Amino acid sequence: MAGMTSVVRLLERHKKELSETVTAKLLQNLESVGLLNAEDKRLLDEADSAAKRADGLISIISRKGYPAFQDLCLSLETVCPHLLTKFALDIAGEFFVLCEVIP
């Protein structure tokens, strides 16, 4: 579960960009790959703000585990590839910092 903690931290760090990305098209993609069920999608659709939609999506991904994060990344590849690039750069940055700390 430590891996999921890292995923949730990553999503939290990029919550602003994620909130701008959680569009009807992304939600439709996530529903079609099975990440969202009808109830999840309804809750996200009814959220009062983009920030609450992003919080809800982070919560769903946290609850469903790493395969859900993979589904999100695959959907972002078509809907919002620049956010996926930011995720990758963030992870790479963490790796290089770790390499500097542990020679």
C-alpha positions as CSV (number, residue, x, y, z in Angstrom):
1,M,0.0,0.0,0.0
2,A,3.0,2.3,0.3
3,G,2.9,2.6,-3.5
4,M,-0.6,3.9,-3.3
5,T,0.5,6.5,-0.8
6,S,3.0,7.8,-3.3
7,V,0.3,7.8,-6.0
8,V,-2.1,9.8,-3.8
9,R,0.7,12.3,-2.9
10,L,1.4,12.7,-6.6
11,L,-2.2,13.3,-7.4
12,E,-2.5,15.7,-4.5
13,R,0.5,17.7,-5.7
14,H,-1.1,18.1,-9.1
15,K,-4.7,18.6,-7.8
16,K,-5.1,22.0,-9.5
17,E,-4.1,20.7,-12.9
18,L,-6.2,17.6,-12.3
19,S,-9.2,19.7,-11.4
20,E,-8.9,21.5,-14.7
21,T,-8.7,18.1,-16.5
22,V,-11.6,16.3,-14.9
23,T,-14.0,16.9,-17.8
24,A,-17.0,15.0,-19.1
25,K,-14.7,13.4,-21.7
26,L,-12.2,12.2,-19.1
27,L,-15.0,10.9,-16.9
28,Q,-16.6,9.1,-19.9
29,N,-13.2,7.5,-20.7
30,L,-12.8,6.4,-17.1
31,E,-16.3,4.9,-17.0
32,S,-15.7,3.1,-20.3
33,V,-12.6,1.4,-19.0
34,G,-14.4,0.4,-15.8
35,L,-12.6,2.7,-13.3
36,L,-15.8,4.5,-12.6
37,N,-19.1,2.8,-12.0
38,A,-22.4,4.7,-12.5
39,E,-22.6,5.8,-8.9
40,D,-19.0,7.1,-8.9
41,K,-19.6,9.0,-12.1
42,R,-22.9,10.5,-10.8
43,L,-21.1,11.7,-7.6
44,L,-18.4,13.3,-9.7
45,D,-20.9,14.9,-12.1
46,E,-22.8,16.4,-9.2
47,A,-19.8,17.8,-7.4
48,D,-20.1,21.5,-6.6
49,S,-16.8,22.5,-8.0
50,A,-13.9,21.3,-10.1
51,A,-11.8,21.0,-6.9
52,K,-14.3,18.7,-5.3
53,R,-14.5,16.6,-8.5
54,A,-10.7,16.2,-8.3
55,D,-10.9,15.3,-4.6
56,G,-13.6,12.8,-5.4
57,L,-11.5,11.2,-8.2
58,I,-8.4,11.1,-6.0
59,S,-10.5,9.3,-3.4
60,I,-11.9,6.8,-5.9
61,I,-8.4,6.0,-7.2
62,S,-7.0,5.7,-3.7
63,R,-9.8,3.2,-2.8
64,K,-9.5,1.2,-6.0
65,G,-5.7,0.9,-6.0
66,Y,-2.8,1.1,-8.4
67,P,-4.7,-0.4,-11.4
68,A,-7.1,2.6,-11.1
69,F,-4.1,4.9,-11.3
70,Q,-3.0,3.1,-14.4
71,D,-6.4,3.5,-16.0
72,L,-6.3,7.2,-15.2
73,C,-2.9,7.5,-16.8
74,L,-4.1,5.7,-20.0
75,S,-7.1,8.0,-20.2
76,L,-4.9,11.1,-19.7
77,E,-2.8,9.9,-22.6
78,T,-5.6,10.8,-25.0
79,V,-7.5,13.5,-23.0
80,C,-4.7,15.5,-21.4
81,P,-1.2,14.2,-22.3
82,H,0.6,17.3,-20.7
83,L,-0.6,16.3,-17.3
84,L,0.7,12.8,-17.8
85,T,4.0,14.3,-18.7
86,K,4.0,16.4,-15.5
87,F,3.4,13.2,-13.5
88,A,6.3,11.5,-15.2
89,L,8.6,14.5,-14.6
90,D,7.6,14.6,-11.0
91,I,8.3,10.9,-10.5
92,A,11.6,11.2,-12.3
93,G,12.6,14.2,-10.1
94,E,11.8,12.2,-6.9
95,F,14.0,9.4,-8.3
96,F,17.0,11.7,-9.0
97,V,16.7,13.3,-5.5
98,L,16.7,9.8,-4.0
99,C,19.8,8.9,-6.0
100,E,21.6,12.0,-4.7
101,V,20.7,11.2,-1.1
102,I,21.7,7.5,-1.4
103,P,24.9,7.3,-3.4
